[in-house]
Amino acid sequence: MNKLLSISSLFMMLQGNKLLIAEEHTSPDSSVKYYLLDEAYVSVEQAFLPIMISDYGLPVTLLSIRDAEASHINNAYELLGRIPGVNYQRSRLLVHGMGPNAKGSYRMRGIGAKPGAGLMIMVDGRPQYMGYWAHPILDNHPIDDIERVEAIKGPGSVLYGKEAFGGVINLITRQPRPGMNTDLSVSGGSYGNRGIQLYHSKRTDGLSYRLNGGMKSTDGFRGNSKQESNSASGRITNIINSKHSVDFGGQFRQVQWFDPGVLDDPRAEGDSTNGGEFSAYGLDVTLNSTFDSSHGQIVLYGDFLENEQYLDSKNNSNNIGIRAWQSWQGVLNVDEVRFGLDYEKYGGSWETIDGSQATESIEYNTAPYLHLKRDLQSWLHISGGIRVNFNSKFATEPAYRIGISADVDDNIQSYVSFARAFRTPSLAVQYFPFLGNDRTVLEPERQLQMEVGFQKNLIDHLTLDVSYIYAEGSNLIKIYEPPPFPPLPVDNTGNFVHRGVEGSVRAELNRRLSVYASYAFMNHGDNTAYNPDLTFYSEISYQFVEDVRLSGTIDYVGGRFEANNSQSSLLDITLLNFRFSAPLPIMFNHFRGDGFAAINNLLDSDMEISEGYPTPGRQINFGMNIRHTCE
């Protein structure tokens, strides 16, 4: 029996003791690509373990969460921590906050966090970030709405633009299933954690839609740290004919949060002056075309955000753009040629609460790119491309990459990749009044990264991934935090070199027991602030009977510093988590349900994300999901 796996990149997959390359097809009722595989023991739709795939020498990590039942995960940030080389830390239960007190962040191979992520966040293939601050708008994306996550570690500027300086995270949202479907999720737990999420979809031959809405809130694990988030999203897909379809999408998120302050000088109980709220909404229209030997897409999108820091300021941020690409197969003796053009207008305004200071800024960015793929031999594949970036303020910048992969035999695939990336300073870094010194001399961040790795099937259903990374670059932008405040000095940090190794082992020991472990070590040189030297993650899951599962995870983060040059050491972090899920005994036709109970930070480890900001303590969470399906 064949299985259809809807993924956006050509990938390699495990079957018994063979590594298979999927054959690309086009779905007759969907604009996305899918790949037809022989019956596989491990299915992307079934596996809760991260799967490394290869797209012509471009390594991609795939996470599917539908059958992982990850409803105890609060947001997409936490899901990313399962990927080797990606580190997520938080000091709040729902969101990591904004501004100078955003004591939570994520990084990929030493790139990320403040003053802008340096990582491209995409939702269904379109960018999503704040035009003024350049932070991704990921804090409150409901985990219930995510089908899977695709992560490209390392520079992705050629295909995805300047914000993909350190990597790309693409969130693929749930697609409507045939018929009419409704899901209701309810959860609760420690510290007054509570949430409710409603999902509804309908799919017919030519039209489908989905709606998703919910809320989550918490009293917080410290005084004056409550949070509340509300979200809603929707998408309509119209199949115009066998070759064209159009999507209309929208989403809205609202978050309120409070900062309890450092442990030695906490905010007074009830003090609401140091908190904030933001409202973010986005709209997009996507036109897809599919022919026998070519595919294309045009996306028009806009993201808009209003943010207020109760203590001192408020700002608006917007990002409006168009992304268009067309690919052809079998042209000029090349397996695939892709040409694209991206245009963005982004900016925003900032002002103090009393109106005494204000600033407004805007930039334009245009970037054409070309990308090629070719099979040199049946076992040897090559891809590469170039992008030229034209910015309204900064000089023209090129980005390029080349990747080669080789199928050594049925059990081993190796690859090597070279990529150059750049990133222009965010508007906030250039114009935010509380930042000091002369910022007119700031230069774009640049890096050149090489990666070499392999994937090997050791025995049946046991796969090993190993990679070595070397990156060098210049001009990483750093904000030097208080004291004193204000101003906050900001500067390019000069040249940097990052070296590291990543590895993972994935085992489907039998149809009930799955094990996954990942390890990453990165030598950041002088660029050590908040970048851990060592991360280890392990996950084991046992299915007793159908849909009754117990899973446990260990998450270790070591070698952390609050300042560069290995200064101001922070304690290592070890988190132990367990989760149990089982079906609910629902006796009505067309209804199904399941429940879960989870305990996070079982050891109640008391560790600081940054000085004075600890991690949440032991938490118990529980919930249930009810699904109704009507043909």
N, C-alpha and C positions, 0 to 999 in steps of 0.2 A: 504494500500500500504506500502510495506517495504522500508526502506532506508538503504543504505550501508554507514557506517561512517568509513573512513580509519583513525584509530588512533592506536598508538603503545602500548597502555596499556588498560587492561580491565577496563571499567569505568561504573559509575553509572550515570543515566540520569533522567531528569524530564519528566514525562508524566502525564498531568492532575494533580492529587494529589498522584501519585505513583512514587516511586523511583525504577527504573528498573536496573537489572544487565544484561549486554549484553552477548549474547551467541557468543563465539569465533568461527570464521570460517577462511578459507584461500582462498584468491582470486585466481581464476583459471588463471588470466592474470596479476597478480602482486605479487611481493615478499613480500609486506607488509601484516600485519594482517588487518582484518576488523571485525566489529561486527554487527550482524543482530538484529535490534530492531523492535518492533511494531511501527506503525505510531506514531510519537511524535509531540507534539505541538511545542516544541523547538528543532530545529535541530542544530547540531554542525556546519553544513555547512551554515546555515542561520543566526545563532545568532551572533551579534557583541559583546555580553557581555561575559566576562570571565565565564567559567563553571568549578566548582570544581568537580572532579571525584575521585573515590577511587579504588585503585588496591590492594586488600587484605591488607588494613590498611596503604597503602602508598598514602598519599594525593597528587593529581596532579591537577594543574590548566591548563585549556585548553583555548586557544585564537584562534578563527578562524577569518580571516580578509578578505576573498574573498568578502563577501557581506557587510562588513563594509566599503568597498571602502576607505581604509586608505591611499590613494595616497598622501595626504598632510603630512604624517609622513615621515621624512627624512631617518631614519634608524631603525634597529631593537631595538636599545637601548630605543627609545621613546615608543615603543609598550610595553616594559616590565613594564613601570611605572603604567600600569593599574592593575597589580597584587598586592594584599595586601601583605605587607611585603617586596616588592621590591621597591627600591627608585632609580630613575635616575635623575641626575642633569647635566646641561651642560652650558658652557659659549661660545660655538661656534654653528654655525647654521647647519653644516653638520657632522663634526666629533669632538671628544673631544681632539684630539692631543695626543702626546706621550711625554715621558720624564718627568722631574720635573715640567714642566709647563702645564701638562695635566689637566687643571682645569675643569674636567667633569668626571663623573664616575657613576657606579651603584653598589648597595649593596643589599644584601639579608639577612635580620635579623641580621644586624651588621657585616656581613662578606663581603669582597669585596674590590674593588679599589686597590690603590697602596699598596705595591710594586708588587703585582700580584693579580689577581682577587680573587682567592680562590673559584671561581665558574666555573663549567665545561660548556663550550659552545660546543654544538654539532650541526652539520648540517646533516640532514637525518641519525642520529644515529652514526655519527663518529666524534671524537673530532677535534677541530679546535682552536689551540692557538700557540703562539710563543714559541718555544723551549727554547730560551735564557731568555726572560723576563717573560714567563708564562702568559702574557696578552692574553686574547681571541682576535681573529682577527674578531671582530664584527662591527668595526666602520663603514664600508662602505658596509655592506651586503645589497643589494637592497631590499627594502620593497616590490617591485613589484614581486619579485621572491619567496615570502614566502606565503605558503598556510595556515599555522597555527603555533602556538607556544605551546609547552608543557613545563611546569615548575614544577620541584620537589623542594620544599623548604625544606631546612635542609640537613643534611649529606647524600650524595648519593654515598659514596666511594665503597660500596660493589659491585654494578653493574657497576659503571662508572669510578672508579679509584680515585687516590689521588687528582686530581684537582677539584673533586666534593666535596671539603671540606665543603662548605656552601650551595651547591645546584646545580641543573642541569637546563640548558636552552637548549631545543632541538628545532631547527628551521626545520620545515618540508617544503621543497620546493614544488612548484607547479608541479603537475603531468600532463602529456599530456592527453587531452581529446580526445575522439574518433574523427577520421578524421584529418583534417589539420586546425590549428588555428593560427592566428597571432594577436597580440595585440600591439598597439602603444600608448604610454602615453607621453604627453607633459605638462610641468608645468612651472610656473613663479611666481614672487611675489616680496615682499619688499626686499631691500638691494641687488638688482640684483640677487635674487635667480632664477635659471633656471635649467631645467632638461629635459632629453628625455630618454625614455626606450623602447626597442623593445623586444618582446617575440614571439617566433615561436615554434610550436610543431606539431608533427604528430604521430598518434598512429594507428597501424594495429594489426592484430591478434597475430603476433609473435614478432614485433619489434616496439619500440617507441623511440622518441628522443625529446629533447627540447633544445633550444638555447635562451640565454638572454644576452642582452648587453645594456649599457647606460652610460650616464654621468650626473653629477650634479655639479653646481658651484655656488658661491656666492661672492659678493664683500665684505661681512662681515658687521656687524652692528657697528663696530668701525674701525678706521683707521688701516691699516696694518694688516687686519684680513681676507683677502680673502682665499678661499679654492676651490679646484677642485678635483673631484673624477671621476674615470672611472672604469667600471666593465664589466666583461664578464664571462659567465658560460655556461656549457652545460652538458648534460647527455644522454647516450644511454642505453636502456634496451633491452636485447635480451632474449626472452622466449625460452630456449633450448628445454624443453619438459614440461609436466604437473607437474613435480616435481622440476625442476631446472631452474634458470634464472641467468643472469649475468649483472651487471651494470658497465659502465665506465663513470666516471665523472671528470670534471675539472673546475677550476675557477681562475680568475685573477682579482686583484684589485690594482689600483694605486691611491694614494692620495697625494696632496700637500697642505700644510697648513702654516699659519703664526701666530705668537703669538704677539698680540698688546701690551703686557706688562700690568702692573697694572695701575689703573686709575691715581694715583699720580705720576707715572714715566713712561709714555707711550713710546713705541718705536717711533723713528722718522719716519715720513711719508716716505715710500719707503725703509726703513731699512729692508733688506732681510736676515740679519745675524741670526735672531732668528726665524727660521721656520724650516720646514723639509718636507721630502717626504718619502713615503715608497711604495714598490711594493711587493705584496703578491700573491703567486699562490699555488694552491694545486691540487693534482691528487689522485684518488682513484679507486679501482677495488673491486666490491662486488659480491660474489658468494652466492646465496640463495638456500636453499633446503627445500622442504615442502613435508611431508608424512602424512599419516592419523593420526599418533599419535606422530609425532616429527617434529621439525623445527630447522633449523640451519643457520648460517651465518658466512662467513669469509670476513673480510674487510682488505685490504692492502691500506695504505694511506701515503701521505707525504705532509707536509706544508713547504713552503720556503718563507723567507721574507728578503728583503734588505731595511734597514732604514738608513736615513741620517739626522742628526741634523745639519743644515747649520753652526751653531755657533761653534761647537766643535768636533763632532764625527760622526761615522757611524758604523753600525754593521750588521751582517748577522745572521739569526736565522733559524733553521730547526728542524723538528719533523717528524720522520719516524716510522711507527709502523704497527702492525698487531693485529686485534681483532677477536677472534673466539669464538663462543658459539654454544651449541646444547641443545635443550630442549626436554624432553620426557613427555608425559601425561600418567597418570595411572600406573606409575612404583612404586613398593613397597608401594602400597596403598597411594600414594601421587598424588595430582592432577597435579602438574607440578614440574619437576626437571630440573634445568638449570645449566650446567657446562660451564665455560668459562675460557679463557686464554688471557691475554693482554701482549703485548711486545712493548716497545718503546725505541727508541734511539733518544735523543734530545740534542741539544747544539747550539753553535754558536760562533761568534767571535766579538770583539769590538776593535776599534782603534780610536785615535784622528785624526782629519783632517790632521795635520802635521806629523802623524806617530810617534810621540814621545812616546806614550804609546799604548800598545796593549795587549790583552788577548784572549785566546781561551779555551773553555771548553766543555765537553761532559759528559753525564750520560746515564746509561742504567737502565731500569726498567722492571721487570717481575712480573706478578701478576695472579695466578690462583684464581678462586672463585667458590662458590657453592651457589645456591639459590633455595628455596623450597616454594611451595604454596600448601595449603590444605584446604578443606572445612570440618571443624570439625562437623558442622551441616549445614542444609540448610540455616540457618541464621547467622552462625558464621564462620568466615574465618581467617586464619592465614598464615603469610608468614615470611620468615627469611633467612638470609644467612651470609656467612663469606668470606672475601677476605684476602689473605696474600700477602703483598707487599715486594718484594726483590729488593732493590736499590743498585747500584754499589758503593755508598758512605755511605749511612745511614743504620742504623740497620733495620732488618726485622720488619715490622709493621703490626698488624692485624686491620681489620675493620669489623664491624658486624652490623646487624640490625634485629629487629623483629617487626612485625606489626600485629595487631589484629583489625578486623572490625566486627561489629554486626549490622544486620538489625533488629532494635528494632521492627518496624512495617512497614507498607507500606509507612509511611511518615518520618521516622527517621532512619538515619544510623549514628552510632558512631564509632570512631576508636581511637587507641592509638598506638604510634610508639616510639621505642627506637633505637638510632643509634649512633655508634662511628665512627669518621672519623679522618683522619690525612692528612697532606700535607707537603712534603719536601720543604725546601727553594729553591727558583728559582736560576738558575745559575747566573743571574745578581746580585742577593743579595749576593751571595757567592764571586763573582769575580770582579764585576764592580769596577774599580779603584777609582772612585769619592766617593765611600762609605767608611766611616772611621771605626775605632776601629777594634778589633779582631773578625773576622767573622767565624773563625774556630770552635768556640764554639756554633754556632747557632744550635738549635734543631728543629725538625719538629713541626709544629703546630698540636694541637690535640684538639678535642672537643667531648663531649658526650651530645646528645640532646634528650629530651623527648618532645613529642607532643601529646596532647589529644584534640579531637574535635568531632563535630557532624555536620550533615546537616539535616535540617528539612524543610519540606514543610508546611508552615503556613496555606495557603489556596491555591486554584487552581492558579498555575503559579506564586507563590510567594515563594521563597526559601531563607533560612537563613543558612549561614555557620559561625561557631564560632570555634576558636581553641586557646589553651593556650600552650605557648612554654617555656621550661626551658632548658638552655644550660650552661654547664660549661666546661672549658678547660684550656689550658696552651699554652704559647709560641707563641702567635700571634706576627708576625713579623711587626715591625714598622720602617719606615724611618723617622728620625727627620729632617724636612725640614729647609732650611736656614732662618735667618742667623745663622752662617756664611756658605759660600759655596766657594770651597769645604773645607773639606770633609763633607759628609752627614752621621752622625752616624746612625747605624742600629742595632737593638737588639731585642731579645725576650722580650715581655712586662710582662711576668709572668702569674699568674692565672687570669681568668676572669669568670664572671657570667653574662649571659644575661637572662632576663625574659620579657615576653611580651604576648600580646593578639592580635589576628587578627579576623576580622569579615567582612562579606559582605552580602548584600541583593540584590537579583536579582529578578526582576518582569517583566513578560510579561503581562501587564495590559489588553491589547487586541491585536489584530493583527496589530495595528498601533503604539502603544505606548510601549516603553521598558525603564526601569529604572534600573540603577545599582549603588551601592554605596559600598565603602570598607573603612575600618578603620584599622589602625595598630598602636599599642603603644609598644615600646620596651625600657626597662630600661637596658642600656648598662653598668651600674656600672661605672668603671673608663675608660672604652674603648669608649669614646664619640666622638673622632675626626671624623668630617664629617658624623657621624651616627645620623640621626634625631631621636628624641624621638617619634614624632607623625607624621603620614601621613594620609591624607584623600583624597579620590578620588570619584567623582560622575559623572555619565554620563547619559544623557537622550536623547532618540531618538524618533522622531515622523515621521511616514511615511504618507504623505498626500494622495497620490495615488501611484500606482505601481512605485517603484524605484525613487520616489521623497521624499527626506528625509532631515530633519533638525535635527542636533544633537548639544549638548552643553556639555562641561565638566568643572568641577572645580577641581583643583589640589592644595592641601595645604600641606606644609611641615613645621614643627615647631620643636623647640628644637634642633637647630644645633650649633655646636661648632667647632672651628678650631684647638683646642688642646684638649688633654685628660683631665680628671678630671673636665669637665664642665668649661673650661677656654676659653677666647676669643670668646664670644657669637656672632653668626651671626643672621641677621634678618630672620624672618619667610618669607616663599614664598607662594604667592597665585596667581595662574594662571587661567584665565577664557578664554575659547576657544569656538568658534562656527564654524560649517561647514554645508554647504548646497550642496546637490548633486541632479542631475536630468538627465534624458535621453536626448540625443541630437537627433534632428529630421533628421535622416539619411534615405534617400529614396532608397538606393541601396539594392538589395538582398544580403543576407548573411553578411551584415554589421550591427553592433550595436555600439552605442556610449553613453557616459555619460560625464558630466562635473561637476566640483565642484568649490566652492569658500569657503575659510576658513579664519578666523581671529584668530590668536593666541596671547595670552597675551593682551586681549582686554583692560584691565585697564592700560596697559603700565607700569606695576610694575617694579621698578628699585631696584633689589635685588641682592646681591652678592652670588655666588656659594662658593667662598672662598675669603678672604680679597683682594680687589682690582680687582676682576674678576666678573663683573655683568652678569646677565642673559640677553639674547636678549630681546629687547623691542617689542612693538606691531608690528605684521607682518600680511600682507595680502597675501595669496597665492591662486592661481587658476590653473586650468588645465583641461585636457580632456583625455579620453581614447577611442580609436577606436578599435573594435574587428571584425575580419573577420573569419568566420567558413565555411569550405567546407567539406562536407561529403566524 
